[in-house]
Amino acid sequence: MPVDLDIMDHKILGPAIRKGIAEGRAQGVEQGIAEGLEKGMQAEARQFLQQLLEKRFGAIPPWAEKRLGEVSREEAEELGLKFVDAKSLEEMFR
């Protein structure tokens, strides 16, 4: 007759497995929070840059909206600095 053993009930393996699962969950939560924060900061940087561009150059054409949607947070920050001297949208995205 086969014995039905649950590995989680094992004296040595059970606690080690539970600890590994808990650590994996905690690491996953931390990673998810970090990724969420980065995406939020990226969206905020893009939105702020778009507001600056609209204020200065008027309505943003589709090509510039597409380009804005593709920039990383770091690129948005660089474009923000470029904004100070740019005379046109075309110059911004060169």
Secondary structure as GFF3:
##gff-version 3
##sequence-region A 1 94
A	DSSP	three_ten_helix	7	9	.	.	.	ID=ss1
A	DSSP	alpha_helix	13	57	.	.	.	ID=ss2
A	DSSP	alpha_helix	62	70	.	.	.	ID=ss3
A	DSSP	alpha_helix	73	83	.	.	.	ID=ss4
A	DSSP	alpha_helix	89	92	.	.	.	ID=ss5
###
